[in-house]
């Protein structure tokens, strides 16, 4: 048999083919044979280095590139391959030097320029990377990978439209380019073209179903579109492929937060932190969930940990500010928001949160200016328009407030907070036609802070014949609301329905005096069978109530005669008018800071010749001790429920109160009541009037433009002195 001898170059071609076919072990052995015959073969050393790289032997690969380049310093492919390896090793400066050596030898090599640009991009030198991509594409315009990479650089520079154009060109050249479709979706998302972004992610996934980034970013886009269940499914699919992906876990946690599945959201963020300690986004969002869970101290700890790593982290600063706001530490909250804005002046969320705190501090004009800044920075940010509506309403600029709410709703048609807040403006201005339907959004509006239980029967909205049916009417908000709207119970009963009334324990005894209720149930007790239900505060809508049709006859609640007689006997030896006082309501009420006053602020009234009795069931810190020094009679130990308070009110000559349940109780009992209300009142007190269509015996004393209580108390004091004079004349 004849022996065939092969040249070194022929054997090298065999090794090259073995490598191309994925036969790395054979290719390596072939290279070793060549080198045993020709140790100075630079091309073989380069190929062997490539094989070592492919087999994970990075140190050996680098040594062989160095040997090849020592033998042949003008070998551009070896310099390029060495640069790529050094980039993988994180030795970027050396990698850049290698790419530059390669380009010095081969300046018009598009692939080399693309690789150098990718390294610059990795270093965050996006402008320099963009310049190299432009050089690359000038040499080779039909280079889809370079176009895709250029799009990434443009994206990082905030040039999102330019990035989309680059991705589009890459996709025209390579229609099966899944990464380009995925990246295109990212850029479209930043342009708020969310539907187009979703289509782009779907194209990427059709080409590559296991594209994790596309799955995760698709989930983020679906969340932005409000398709939360689909969003969660997309994140779950990403995590099924890569369970230990902190980024996907954080994105999943955000969607779970929006779904109000807070415990699961917290677990998702904490899993991300367990995988990557110090993961900033996970820690910030963990804090946000803890805030939503009411764990304010834990939330603060999360934000402080982030700020320990990154003192200028805007998301941590503004979230920290919202927690401080909820802790009523408004000065610190404002400082935190302002620190965030100093870092990122055009951050709409931080500006919006600053405005909310300024509003709470009654710095309304500053709040409005800040909201205008937020809108200028981000014209599609619906919460800023909604909060602008709140501020305009408190400034008495109601038409502008309604327009601002309408803008928020146009941007987000399902924006429950904006619908609900708009309804309050309609109601306070007397537009009940629009107000009552809008008020139904309260059950979906987080700002309303309601959590109504699911009901097994449909809600009655005033439609149809209800004769012979059992209807459950139930309270849903404060005691005052239940007292005010219980007036509708007899009207429902008059339509032939059997009314079951569900109320809090403290109201049960009082409600037994109400006409029309066949059965009264305490919240939490088992309910009887019923056909329909209706919250008490939805009854005005059901009856299409207008200002002129408010059912205002009083009294519609009664106090037990025997209890009233007992109180009168206790008060009989007290001189002058007998006046009940209430100066603060529920401290957890969202507007308690505005609508309540301190006992000290009320004390000028005590100069009038009258006997004052406290109607407060609970006192703020220090008030009980101060009360003993004022001469106001403290009977709180005898006020066990609203029946006791009703009996005391019925035995008094006059009630003076802030906007709290006592005001409603006095009005429902038909007793004279003077109600002190804020400059921006609760909707039921309407505007620019000193009477109430809800309570014929009520007289309203409103704050003036100074928004303090001193002027109100002075006017009440003057009215009380006038009333006392009239009483003296009547006695004479």
VOGU-3710 file (C-alpha; in Angstrom, 3 decimals, decimal comma):
1> xxxxxxxxxx> 0,000/0,000/0,000  1,250/3,428/-0,964  1,803/5,928/1,917  0,408/9,437/1,337  2,303/12,315/2,980  0,388/15,476/3,948  1,808/18,917/4,254  1,466/20,941/7,464  -1,052/23,184/5,758  -3,134/20,178/4,753
11> xxxxxxxxxx> -3,117/18,807/8,299  -4,082/22,280/9,555  -7,094/22,220/7,213  -8,098/18,881/8,760  -7,830/20,374/12,271  -9,847/23,392/11,182  -12,622/21,165/9,789  -12,655/19,040/12,952  -13,078/22,238/15,000  -15,852/23,474/12,712
21> xxxxxxxxxx> -17,628/20,114/13,074  -17,465/20,410/16,871  -14,938/17,608/17,243  -12,846/19,586/19,685  -10,865/16,668/21,118  -9,779/15,440/17,684  -8,994/18,997/16,562  -6,807/19,508/19,641  -4,865/16,287/18,992  -4,346/17,255/15,376
31> xxxxxxxxxx> -3,007/20,665/16,420  -0,615/19,013/18,855  0,713/16,811/16,023  1,312/19,859/13,854  3,126/21,669/16,675  5,335/18,662/17,361  6,457/18,921/13,726  6,417/22,720/13,517  6,510/24,446/16,958  6,585/27,860/15,269
41> xxxxxxxxxx> 3,209/27,502/13,541  1,434/30,652/14,773  -1,832/29,797/13,003  -1,912/26,405/14,772  -1,230/28,016/18,147  -4,073/30,434/17,467  -6,463/27,592/16,575  -5,380/25,598/19,626  -6,064/28,666/21,797  -9,533/28,935/20,263
51> xxxxxxxxxx> -10,114/25,241/21,073  -8,912/25,720/24,666  -11,293/28,688/24,956  -14,189/26,591/23,672  -13,355/23,898/26,241  -13,258/26,421/29,110  -9,469/26,490/29,528  -9,055/30,254/29,547  -5,567/30,373/31,070  -4,194/27,880/28,542
61> xxxxxxxxxx> -5,931/29,758/25,722  -4,283/33,037/26,729  -0,870/31,385/26,928  -1,233/30,012/23,394  -2,390/33,395/21,984  0,683/34,961/23,570  2,957/32,300/22,045  1,368/32,837/18,624  1,805/36,617/18,832  5,388/36,331/20,023
71> xxxxxxxxxx> 6,109/34,306/16,907  4,011/36,552/14,656  3,288/40,035/16,056  1,463/41,001/12,830  -1,266/38,378/13,284  -4,578/40,374/13,499  -6,831/37,353/14,104  -4,769/36,337/17,153  -4,853/39,868/18,534  -8,625/39,954/18,023
81> xxxxxxxxxx> -9,176/36,546/19,642  -6,883/37,484/22,533  -8,918/40,683/23,037  -12,166/38,700/23,147  -10,692/36,340/25,773  -9,370/39,201/27,923  -12,832/40,800/27,737  -14,355/37,583/29,090  -11,737/37,591/31,860  -12,750/41,144/32,806
91> xxxxxxxxxx> -9,346/42,551/31,840  -10,895/45,276/29,688  -7,944/47,637/29,362  -5,752/44,814/28,019  -8,597/43,643/25,796  -8,954/47,119/24,296  -5,190/47,210/23,674  -5,407/43,864/21,845  -8,286/45,068/19,651  -6,351/48,245/18,878
101> xxxxxxxxxx> -3,278/46,170/17,847  -5,516/44,107/15,564  -7,104/47,214/14,021  -3,702/48,808/13,475  -2,910/45,812/11,283  -6,362/45,582/9,682  -8,135/48,963/10,034  -11,015/48,133/7,696  -12,094/44,916/9,433  -15,772/45,372/10,303
111> xxxxxxxxxx> -15,851/42,435/12,727  -12,920/43,834/14,693  -14,541/47,254/14,923  -17,777/45,657/16,086  -15,949/43,753/18,827  -14,067/46,848/19,970  -17,350/48,779/20,099  -18,938/46,017/22,174  -16,068/46,292/24,676  -16,473/50,068/24,899
121> xxxxxxxxxx> -20,205/49,530/25,432  -19,441/47,112/28,245  -17,320/49,819/29,869  -20,215/52,280/29,661  -18,498/54,366/26,976  -21,612/54,459/24,804  -20,721/57,506/22,687  -17,363/55,936/21,794  -19,083/52,604/21,089  -21,597/54,349/18,824
131> xxxxxxxxxx> -18,758/55,925/16,829  -17,141/52,499/16,317  -20,460/50,956/15,239  -20,859/53,760/12,719  -17,380/52,994/11,340  -18,320/49,304/11,219  -21,523/49,972/9,306  -19,830/52,357/6,933  -17,585/49,412/5,974  -20,358/46,804/6,022
141> xxxxxxxxxx> -23,897/48,282/5,935  -25,544/44,851/5,862  -24,106/43,738/9,232  -27,173/42,875/11,389  -25,195/42,149/14,554  -23,536/45,571/14,401  -26,934/47,220/13,863  -28,332/45,374/16,857  -25,363/46,393/18,986  -25,618/49,980/17,801
151> xxxxxxxxxx> -29,271/49,944/18,885  -28,210/48,842/22,360  -25,730/51,726/22,612  -28,335/54,246/21,418  -30,805/52,817/23,953  -28,317/53,286/26,783  -27,875/56,903/25,697  -31,648/57,431/25,906  -31,983/57,718/22,134  -34,846/55,227/21,962
161> xxxxxxxxxx> -36,264/56,188/18,566  -32,805/55,813/17,032  -32,465/52,416/18,717  -35,769/51,232/17,201  -34,541/52,297/13,743  -31,327/50,283/14,230  -33,225/47,183/15,322  -35,598/47,538/12,381  -32,664/47,613/9,944  -31,137/44,548/11,630
171> xxxxxxxxxx> -34,443/42,657/11,356  -34,840/43,511/7,657  -31,417/41,953/7,072  -32,086/39,010/9,379  -35,802/38,330/9,921  -35,102/35,479/12,344  -33,050/37,689/14,710  -34,773/37,000/18,050  -32,408/39,199/20,102  -33,114/42,205/17,859
181> xxxxxxxxxx> -36,878/41,741/18,268  -36,423/41,514/22,036  -34,228/44,615/22,166  -36,681/46,445/19,907  -39,403/45,704/22,439  -37,288/47,294/25,178  -36,851/50,505/23,190  -40,534/50,675/22,237  -41,399/50,265/25,899  -39,287/53,272/26,807
191> xxxxxxxxxx> -41,150/55,220/24,118  -44,372/54,106/25,849  -45,451/52,290/22,691  -46,425/49,322/24,822  -48,678/47,480/22,383  -45,953/47,554/19,728  -43,414/46,435/22,314  -45,608/43,461/23,160  -45,795/42,460/19,490  -42,004/42,665/19,264
201> xxxxxxxxxx> -41,507/40,421/22,300  -44,011/37,945/20,884  -42,055/37,833/17,608  -38,847/37,180/19,562  -40,502/34,332/21,463  -41,986/32,825/18,317  -38,429/32,582/17,008  -36,886/31,539/20,331  -39,442/30,330/22,907  -36,807/30,072/25,634
211> xxxxxxxxxx> -35,610/33,691/25,281  -35,596/34,572/28,975  -35,095/38,310/28,605  -37,973/38,529/26,133  -40,243/36,598/28,497  -39,351/38,785/31,449  -39,589/42,070/29,571  -42,849/40,936/28,014  -44,132/40,470/31,567  -43,030/44,003/32,459
221> xxxxxxxxxx> -44,860/45,379/29,410  -48,029/43,440/30,210  -47,915/44,875/33,724  -47,720/48,371/32,247  -50,784/47,552/30,142  -52,668/46,408/33,234  -52,790/42,774/32,090  -51,520/41,517/35,412  -52,426/37,831/35,164  -50,711/37,586/31,762
231> xxxxxxxxxx> -47,736/39,478/33,181  -47,394/37,013/36,032  -47,587/34,062/33,618  -44,772/35,549/31,520  -42,519/36,054/34,558  -43,290/32,531/35,763  -42,299/31,151/32,346  -38,994/33,029/32,542  -38,346/31,699/36,033  -39,173/28,157/34,982
241> xxxxxxxxxx> -36,291/28,407/32,522  -33,971/30,196/34,970  -35,259/29,832/38,546  -32,360/31,729/40,092  -32,809/34,947/38,089  -32,991/37,873/40,564  -34,166/40,303/37,886  -37,126/38,101/36,917  -37,973/37,549/40,584  -38,077/41,311/41,176
251> xxxxxxxxxx> -40,283/41,853/38,112  -42,573/39,065/39,276  -42,726/40,695/42,721  -43,831/43,991/41,170  -46,698/42,284/39,373  -47,742/40,425/42,522  -47,705/43,782/44,356  -50,068/45,230/41,752  -52,304/42,164/42,168  -52,380/42,942/45,900
261> xxxxxxxxxx> -50,820/39,545/46,606  -48,464/41,242/48,988  -47,124/38,253/50,913  -46,168/36,531/47,649  -44,628/39,763/46,349  -42,538/40,024/49,489  -41,390/36,415/49,128  -40,358/37,049/45,510  -38,214/40,075/46,421  -36,689/38,245/49,369
271> xxxxxxxxxx> -35,834/35,273/47,149  -34,022/37,694/44,814  -32,090/39,076/47,781  -31,202/35,588/48,961  -29,736/34,886/45,515  -27,960/38,232/45,256  -27,346/39,987/48,550  -27,509/43,737/48,193  -29,646/43,624/45,034  -30,758/47,264/45,072
281> xxxxxxxxxx> -33,948/46,948/43,028  -35,084/43,962/45,089  -34,430/45,828/48,347  -36,279/48,956/47,200  -39,300/46,967/46,087  -39,193/44,846/49,217  -39,502/48,116/51,139  -42,443/49,187/48,979  -44,285/45,930/49,740  -43,562/46,251/53,448
291> xxxxxxxxxx> -44,965/49,786/53,277  -48,142/48,446/51,660  -48,365/45,809/54,407  -48,238/48,563/57,018  -44,837/47,430/58,294  -43,449/50,942/58,177  -40,380/50,395/60,351  -39,324/47,373/58,283  -39,915/49,347/55,090  -37,713/52,163/56,387
301> xxxxxxxxxx> -34,974/49,661/57,202  -35,042/48,407/53,581  -34,725/51,903/52,161  -31,968/52,812/54,611  -29,996/49,711/53,563  -30,186/50,816/49,939  -29,169/54,361/50,832  -26,226/52,960/52,783  -24,966/51,494/49,486  -26,209/54,230/47,174
311> xxxxxxxxxx> -26,928/57,507/49,002  -28,347/59,059/45,844  -30,699/56,221/44,880  -33,794/58,134/43,751  -36,244/55,266/44,162  -35,105/54,602/47,737  -35,192/58,308/48,605  -38,689/58,900/47,291  -40,067/55,675/48,771  -38,458/56,586/52,080
321> xxxxxxxxxx> -40,206/59,943/51,787  -43,607/58,290/51,340  -43,094/56,184/54,483  -42,046/59,259/56,463  -45,163/60,991/55,124  -47,357/58,151/56,389  -45,590/58,374/59,742  -46,659/62,063/59,811  -42,979/63,088/59,778  -43,697/65,572/57,031
331> xxxxxxxxxx> -40,571/67,699/57,333  -38,329/64,645/56,967  -40,520/63,335/54,137  -40,130/66,593/52,251  -36,361/66,545/52,744  -36,178/62,993/51,364  -38,221/63,884/48,281  -36,123/66,972/47,692  -32,922/64,958/47,913  -34,327/62,644/45,244
341> xxxxxxxxxx> -35,202/65,610/43,028  -31,738/67,093/43,488  -30,329/63,888/42,010  -32,934/63,593/39,247  -34,727/66,923/38,738  -37,156/65,619/36,131  -38,312/62,540/38,050  -42,097/62,769/37,863  -42,688/60,305/40,706  -40,415/62,160/43,113
351> xxxxxxxxxx> -41,961/65,496/42,120  -45,447/64,091/42,579  -44,603/62,754/46,034  -43,037/66,080/47,018  -46,283/67,789/46,026  -48,361/65,403/48,148  -46,273/66,245/51,213  -46,392/69,984/50,455  -50,171/69,662/50,238  -50,258/67,999/53,632
361> xxxxxxxxxx> -48,236/70,907/54,999  -50,863/73,244/53,473  -48,272/74,739/51,126  -50,787/74,444/48,329  -49,362/76,861/45,776  -45,959/75,156/46,039  -47,651/71,779/45,686  -49,424/72,936/42,531  -46,205/74,304/41,013  -44,424/71,005/41,773
371> xxxxxxxxxx> -47,217/69,011/40,129  -46,923/71,190/37,050  -43,205/70,346/36,990  -44,024/66,631/37,228  -46,436/66,923/34,306  -43,923/68,879/32,242  -41,372/66,127/32,887  -43,823/63,363/32,053  -47,033/64,492/30,347  -48,565/61,014/30,483
381> xxxxxxxxxx> -48,149/60,571/34,256  -51,745/60,210/35,406  -51,116/60,363/39,205  -49,716/63,896/38,861  -52,900/65,036/37,108  -55,004/63,360/39,795  -53,062/64,940/42,652  -53,206/68,247/40,817  -56,988/67,892/40,913  -56,881/67,399/44,687
391> xxxxxxxxxx> -54,736/70,499/45,158  -56,897/72,637/42,867  -59,977/71,483/44,742  -58,441/72,537/48,069  -57,609/75,897/46,466  -61,275/76,282/45,527  -60,533/76,060/41,777  -63,119/73,361/41,140  -63,533/73,620/37,358  -59,785/73,284/36,903
401> xxxxxxxxxx> -59,767/70,372/39,355  -62,418/68,545/37,325  -60,443/69,148/34,134  -57,296/67,749/35,770  -59,133/64,614/36,904  -60,522/64,226/33,387  -56,984/64,359/32,002  -55,867/61,652/34,435  -58,824/59,485/33,398  -58,131/60,070/29,705
411> xxxxxxxxxx> -54,617/58,738/30,272  -55,836/55,817/32,390  -59,538/55,112/31,864  -59,576/52,582/34,706  -57,836/54,946/37,171  -60,101/54,368/40,163  -58,503/57,018/42,386  -59,080/59,737/39,790  -62,701/58,695/39,233  -63,349/58,635/42,977
421> xxxxxxxxxx> -61,621/61,950/43,696  -63,439/63,586/40,795  -66,723/62,418/42,328  -65,863/64,178/45,593  -65,394/67,433/43,691  -68,728/66,933/41,931  -70,472/66,225/45,227  -68,967/69,147/47,156  -70,081/71,506/44,378  -73,605/70,077/44,516
431> xxxxxxxxxx> -73,446/68,181/41,212  -75,051/65,007/42,548  -76,017/63,857/39,026  -72,354/63,181/38,216  -71,193/62,754/41,777  -73,076/59,674/42,917  -72,155/57,397/39,955  -68,516/58,467/40,254  -68,603/57,814/43,998  -69,132/54,123/43,250
441> xxxxxxxxxx> -65,459/53,974/42,233  -64,558/54,203/45,932  -64,669/50,421/46,260  -61,831/50,104/43,740  -59,870/53,220/44,723  -56,860/52,633/47,007  -57,046/56,251/48,183  -60,484/55,527/49,679  -58,893/52,934/51,966  -61,883/50,603/51,807
451> xxxxxxxxxx> -61,695/46,853/51,769  -65,282/45,729/51,235  -65,976/42,044/51,752  -67,200/40,020/48,816  -70,977/39,685/48,781  -72,777/36,603/47,529  -75,668/38,550/45,979  -75,831/41,412/43,471  -75,831/45,050/44,503  -79,115/46,912/44,255
461> xxxxxxxxxx> -78,678/50,176/42,413  -82,237/51,393/42,535  -83,473/49,363/39,615  -86,431/46,989/39,547  -89,180/46,042/41,946  -87,799/44,931/45,310  -91,132/44,274/47,021  -90,986/41,005/48,918  -87,223/40,717/48,609  -84,714/40,755/51,445
471> xxxxxxxxxx> -82,028/43,409/51,039  -78,892/43,695/53,132  -77,906/47,296/53,807  -74,456/47,616/55,326  -72,151/50,280/56,678  -68,732/50,525/55,075  -66,866/53,580/56,347  -66,975/55,606/59,561  -69,635/55,789/62,248  -70,722/59,212/61,010
481> xxxxxxxxxx> -71,349/57,856/57,503  -73,513/55,044/58,867  -75,516/57,504/60,962  -75,970/59,959/58,085  -77,094/57,450/55,470  -79,191/55,238/57,699  -81,915/57,806/56,871  -82,457/55,845/53,650  -83,431/52,632/55,449  -87,111/53,612/55,818
491> xxxxxxxxxx> -87,213/54,550/52,126  -85,985/51,099/51,112  -88,501/49,464/53,425  -91,242/51,642/51,904  -90,617/49,896/48,574  -91,761/46,649/50,130  -88,358/45,105/50,861  -87,406/43,374/54,069  -84,343/45,277/55,294  -81,486/43,634/57,153
501> xxxxxxxxxx> -79,105/46,300/58,488  -75,487/45,356/59,205  -73,567/47,800/61,429  -70,699/47,978/63,923  -71,371/46,861/67,515  -71,252/50,439/68,855  -74,177/51,392/66,578  -76,484/48,455/67,143  -78,439/49,860/70,068  -78,893/53,230/68,382
511> xxxxxxxxxx> -80,106/51,653/65,142  -82,904/49,785/66,921  -84,695/53,159/67,055  -84,558/53,510/63,247  -87,737/52,858/61,309  -87,672/50,265/58,534  -85,040/47,764/59,687  -86,593/44,323/60,168  -83,357/42,904/61,535  -80,061/44,388/62,734
521> xxxxxxxxxx> -76,861/42,366/62,498  -73,455/43,176/63,951  -70,560/43,039/61,505  -68,862/39,686/61,715  -72,004/37,815/62,739  -73,586/35,246/60,449  -75,884/36,898/57,948  -79,416/35,702/57,160  -80,287/34,822/53,575  -80,784/37,853/51,372
531> xxxxxxxxxx> -81,524/38,591/47,727  -79,717/41,883/47,217  -77,268/44,095/49,042  -76,378/47,767/49,016  -73,793/49,796/50,947  -75,450/52,610/52,873  -73,415/55,184/50,970  -74,685/53,861/47,630  -78,305/54,521/48,569  -78,243/58,188/47,464
541> xxxxxxxxxx> -77,330/56,961/43,972  -80,006/54,287/44,092  -82,600/56,945/44,935  -81,121/59,437/42,444  -80,811/61,982/45,242  -80,436/65,631/44,269  -79,947/68,643/46,555  -83,648/69,364/46,546  -84,655/65,730/47,222  -82,362/64,950/50,172
551> xxxxxxxxxx> -84,480/63,111/52,775  -83,810/65,605/55,555  -86,585/65,068/58,084  -85,252/64,745/61,611  -85,124/63,187/64,059  -84,833/59,796/62,402  -82,895/58,303/65,340  -83,948/58,417/68,987  -82,344/58,126/72,383  -84,109/56,022/75,090
561> xxxxxxxxxx> -86,389/58,245/77,176  -85,155/56,788/80,442  -81,508/57,415/79,574  -82,266/60,984/78,495  -84,132/61,615/81,767  -81,175/60,260/83,738  -78,772/62,613/82,002  -81,082/65,588/82,496  -81,192/64,844/86,181  -77,375/64,749/86,329
571> xxxxxxxxxx> -77,132/68,055/84,465  -79,982/69,782/86,279  -77,839/71,590/88,847  -75,499/73,003/86,209  -75,912/76,695/85,360  -76,465/78,357/82,009  -76,641/76,659/78,654  -75,533/73,064/78,702  -73,211/72,554/75,761  -71,561/69,389/74,491
581> xxxxxxxxxx> -68,111/69,674/72,939  -66,251/67,416/70,489  -62,957/68,682/69,080  -61,350/65,649/67,505  -62,410/62,547/65,644  -60,815/59,276/64,641  -57,040/59,786/64,671  -56,695/57,255/61,843  -58,905/59,262/59,499  -57,021/60,310/56,377
591> xxxxxxxxxx> -57,839/63,984/57,037  -57,632/63,947/60,821  -54,804/66,491/60,775  -57,098/69,021/59,064  -60,511/68,319/60,525  -59,587/67,805/64,211  -58,336/70,493/66,556  -56,633/70,440/69,940  -58,439/71,061/73,207  -56,295/74,160/73,692
601> xxxxxxxxxx> -57,603/75,656/70,433  -61,164/75,268/71,709  -60,572/76,819/75,125  -61,616/80,420/74,213  -65,193/79,131/74,216  -64,895/78,407/77,915  -65,013/82,138/78,635  -68,714/82,060/77,790  -71,240/81,638/80,582  -72,267/78,044/80,050
611> xxxxxxxxxx> -71,685/74,533/81,315  -69,524/72,464/78,992  -69,599/68,687/78,776  -67,083/66,644/76,822  -68,553/64,301/74,214  -65,136/62,785/73,522  -64,971/59,090/74,159  -61,198/59,065/73,819  -58,555/61,707/74,390  -55,248/62,479/72,711
621> xxxxxxxxxx> -52,082/62,400/74,845  -52,170/65,023/77,606  -55,794/66,012/77,045  -57,311/64,164/79,986  -55,018/66,032/82,386  -55,737/69,370/80,701  -59,475/68,685/80,740  -59,486/68,524/84,512  -58,057/72,059/84,615  -60,596/73,583/82,225
631> xxxxxxxxxx> -63,833/72,879/84,045  -65,213/70,842/81,141  -67,156/67,884/82,534  -65,583/64,577/81,587  -68,206/61,820/81,328  -66,277/59,546/78,960  -66,455/56,653/81,425  -70,252/56,645/80,963  -70,201/56,667/77,144  -70,059/53,025/76,205
641> xxxxxxxxxx> -71,722/53,195/72,799  -73,662/55,597/70,603  -76,875/54,996/72,520  -75,231/56,518/75,606  -73,863/59,443/73,574  -77,283/59,987/71,958  -78,968/60,193/75,353  -76,430/62,757/76,570  -76,814/64,843/73,386  -80,604/64,784/73,796
651> xxxxxxxxxx> -80,216/66,203/77,304  -78,011/69,123/76,206  -79,023/72,493/74,786  -76,407/72,677/72,052  -73,631/70,624/70,505  -70,448/72,270/69,209  -68,257/69,889/67,257  -65,782/69,425/64,464  -66,657/67,170/61,528  -66,962/63,883/63,342
661> xxxxxxxxxx> -69,601/61,260/64,203  -70,944/63,493/66,986  -72,023/66,048/64,354  -74,014/63,427/62,478  -75,510/61,979/65,619  -76,714/65,371/66,834  -78,204/66,119/63,407  -79,903/62,720/63,186  -81,431/63,318/66,646  -82,698/66,701/65,491
671> xxxxxxxxxx> -80,670/68,546/68,132  -79,088/71,989/67,603  -75,534/71,441/66,412  -72,815/73,869/65,372  -70,267/72,198/63,136  -66,796/73,629/62,584  -65,500/72,613/59,155  -62,256/73,066/57,271  -61,612/75,477/54,435  -61,675/72,506/52,046
681> xxxxxxxxxx> -64,601/70,642/53,579  -65,741/67,080/53,299  -68,115/66,856/50,328  -71,291/66,549/52,417  -70,939/70,065/53,849  -70,949/71,597/50,356  -69,654/75,156/49,838  -70,423/78,746/50,780  -73,355/78,090/53,103  -73,839/78,029/56,865
691> xxxxxxxxxx> -76,638/75,481/56,840  -76,816/71,846/55,740  -79,477/70,288/53,534  -78,743/67,027/55,314  -79,433/68,336/58,825  -82,004/71,131/59,342  -80,765/71,802/62,892  -77,121/72,259/61,881  -75,224/75,521/61,591  -71,839/75,524/59,897
701> xxxxxxxxxx> -68,805/77,611/60,856  -66,172/77,473/58,136  -62,473/78,228/58,151  -61,508/81,295/56,139  -58,587/81,588/53,720  -56,118/81,386/56,623  -57,135/77,739/57,114  -56,785/77,830/60,897  -59,220/77,300/63,740  -58,719/80,554/65,633
711> xxxxxxxxxx> -61,106/82,535/63,449  -63,697/79,774/63,549  -63,563/79,531/67,342  -63,835/83,338/67,628  -67,010/83,337/65,512  -68,457/80,439/67,472  -67,640/82,300/70,678  -69,449/85,415/69,428  -72,458/83,375/68,344  -72,498/81,602/71,687
721> xxxxxxxxxx> -72,467/84,861/73,595  -75,340/86,113/71,456  -77,227/82,906/72,113  -76,536/83,230/75,831  -77,933/86,776/75,782  -81,069/85,571/74,081  -81,408/82,825/76,666  -81,122/85,360/79,502  -83,834/87,523/77,903  -86,072/84,501/77,552
731> xx> -85,603/83,659/81,253  -86,286/87,293/82,262
//
